[in-house]
Amino acid sequence: MDWTQDEIKFLKTLSDPDKIQGFLDFIEYNPNYECRSPRWVIRKRSAHCFEGALFAAAALQFIGYQPLIIDMKSFNDDDHVISVFKVDNHWGAVAKSNFTSLRYREPVYRSLRELVMSYFDFYFNLNGDKSLRSYSLPLDLTIYDERKWATTDEDLEFIGDKLETIRHYPVINHKMIKNLNRASDIMLKAGMLGSKAEGLFKPK
């Protein structure tokens, strides 16, 4: 990647996935409808979930991982994008979210489905409705290396468009959906701890 010397110096401080997550937890949540590059995230210290996933993928690639992202689709809620990585054949994730419970996952999950399902009970909208419905295959961002996805000034919505075309796998069936309980008030409050109001999805 075409990183500057200052960017390289900064990225070297993010020497493992947990430190990458720490940076994403520290910066502001970006409520704007845009998709800027990891370079922009470093400069502006701001990201929404998609930008956070792209930044995490770039930072993970810098320390030797594949830059992989997964799309998680929801009903009556925001979709969520996470960056996934593998350690000793087990999956973990780094993510930016306006909900505290939809972020980091340790690399202890034996499959991508197992990893995704670790988010299920914590993935709810402002009404407390559990909203996760499906997840995609991983998208390897190296296919966009020629477009310099990590450092470009170009809007990266084309990556989001590609995610939409990738096969998604359902996580629950219609009967399960009908029987879902709402998240408790205490879980809702915990999930929204420190959230930015203008970036929250307003369910119908």
Beta strands, then each sheet from edge to edge (+ up, - down):
strand 1: 28-29
strand 2: 46-47
strand 3: 68-74
strand 4: 80-87
strand 5: 90-94
strand 6: 105-109
strand 7: 132-136
strand 8: 139-140
strand 9: 168-170
sheet 1: 1+ 2+
sheet 2: 6+ 5- 4+ 3- 7+ 9-
sheet 3: 6+ 5- 4+ 3- 8+
end
